[in-house]
């Protein structure tokens, strides 16, 4: 991989050839041979004069100062991974990833905006995927447009691996399997989803990690990313998540769905190195496991 460095708002890398110029035909292909730069993004930078040749180096205006676009709110952010292109944070329960209506506060977007502001980073807040409000775990952000384009593409191509752990009710007859069942809106209850023949394709792989008395700790891998997918699919199997009242779970021991985004694996958009990030189980989930291990009734 070509050596590059950041200099303020600019990314610098060696000049591909003595005759290289930003708007010269084939220039994007020469740079793409050094770094995975999106073609349209490169051409827009070049047309805006944001790619320069100086001292045998190519300088790309990648780290431009940007508006966060969300109101910054002082909230603690648990950073799991960060560099110049990516940020992964551990989302707590009870917090939406972004506002669902104008003026909504208390979101992860506002917390990340404050984190950027307090650490002197003028970055837009760009989430790559979402978690439900009461689901905890790792959420990936792109810190600039270059990373955003490539990470969005990786997400569409299913090259970002998201692993979850959940506590699901009941005794599993099969210790691993795949649920391939389309998901659509529930016509009878707003905000709810259901397995339906006319829905969007949805595929979830599961493996029982530990079978307890009345519930099981399950690892899940998403092949698709439908709203409430894990919750709907496990309920469809007859094993709703503990605490997930919307999909038939019991709230006797837990008052939110027992679901956690435990691991995120992706190829770094620029270095192309494999990044694996783990989010530790939150305290309430660990306490729930202790309760379930000692109870005989859900």
C-alpha positions, 0 to 999 in steps of 0.5 A, spaced: 500 500 500 502 506 498 505 511 503 500 517 505 500 522 510 495 527 513 497 534 513 492 539 516 486 538 511 490 535 506 492 528 504 499 527 501 502 521 497 507 521 492 506 523 485 505 517 480 509 520 474 512 526 472 507 528 467 501 527 472 496 532 472 489 532 476 485 533 470 489 529 465 485 523 462 487 517 466 489 521 472 484 518 476 486 511 474 493 512 476 491 514 483 486 509 484 492 504 483 495 507 489 489 508 493 482 506 493 479 513 491 472 513 488 472 515 481 466 520 481 469 523 488 476 524 485 473 528 479 469 532 483 475 534 487 479 535 481 474 540 478 473 544 484 481 545 484 482 541 490 487 536 488 494 539 487 501 537 485 506 540 489 514 538 491 513 531 487 507 530 491 499 529 490 495 533 495 488 532 495 483 536 500 480 530 503 479 533 510 475 539 509 472 542 515 465 540 515 458 542 519 456 536 523 449 538 521 446 535 528 446 539 534 452 538 539 449 535 546 454 534 551 454 526 552 459 521 554 461 517 547 465 510 548 470 510 542 471 503 540 476 505 534 478 511 531 483 514 525 482 519 520 477 516 516 473 512 521 469 512 528 466 506 531 462 508 538 459 503 543 451 505 543 448 505 550 440 503 550 435 508 550 438 512 545 436 513 537 442 513 532 439 519 529 433 524 530 426 521 527 423 528 528 425 535 527 428 538 534 429 531 537 435 531 542 438 525 546 441 522 540 447 518 538 448 523 532 448 529 537 453 525 542 458 524 536 457 531 534 459 534 541 465 529 541 468 531 534 467 538 537 470 537 543 476 534 540 477 539 535 475 535 529 470 539 524 467 532 521 460 531 519 456 526 522 455 520 517 453 513 520 454 507 516 448 503 519 443 503 525 441 500 531 434 500 534 433 505 540 434 500 545 439 495 542 446 496 544 453 496 541 458 498 535 456 503 530 460 505 525 461 512 522 465 515 516 469 521 518 469 524 511 466 524 504 471 519 501 470 514 507 463 515 506 462 513 499 467 507 500 463 504 506 456 505 504 459 501 498 461 496 502 455 496 506 451 495 500 455 489 497 455 486 504 462 486 506 461 489 513 460 483 518 455 485 524 455 480 529 450 480 535 449 477 541 441 476 544 438 472 550 432 469 546 427 465 550 425 458 550 429 451 549 432 451 542 432 444 538 437 446 533 443 449 536 445 453 529 441 455 523 439 460 518 432 464 518 430 466 510 424 469 511 421 476 508 420 481 512 414 487 511 410 492 515 405 489 520 398 492 517 395 492 524 400 496 528 404 502 526 412 501 527 412 493 527 414 488 522 412 481 521 414 475 516 410 476 510 410 473 503 410 480 500 416 483 504 423 484 503 428 478 503 431 477 510 436 472 512 439 471 519 444 466 521 444 464 528 448 459 533 446 458 540 452 459 544 449 457 551 443 454 553 440 456 559 434 454 563 429 458 560 433 462 555 439 461 550 445 466 549 445 466 541 450 469 536 447 472 530 449 474 523 445 479 518 446 477 511 441 483 510 439 489 514 431 489 515 428 494 520 427 489 527 430 483 523 433 479 528 427 481 533 422 479 527 426 472 525 427 470 532 420 471 534 418 467 528 422 461 530 418 461 537 424 464 541 422 472 542 428 476 545 427 477 553 424 484 554 422 485 547 414 486 548 413 488 541 415 481 539 412 477 544 418 477 549 417 477 557 419 484 560 419 480 567 426 480 568 428 485 563 425 492 560 428 492 553 430 487 548 436 483 550 440 485 543 447 487 543 451 489 537 458 485 539 462 485 533 463 489 527 468 487 522 470 491 515 475 492 511 478 499 512 476 504 506 483 507 505 488 502 508 484 496 506 486 492 512 481 488 516 478 492 522 475 488 527 472 491 533 468 488 539 463 492 544 463 489 551 456 487 553 453 492 557 452 491 565 445 490 565 445 485 560 451 481 564 446 482 570 440 479 566 445 473 564 446 472 572 438 472 573 436 468 568 442 462 570 438 462 577 431 463 575 426 457 572 421 462 570 421 467 565 
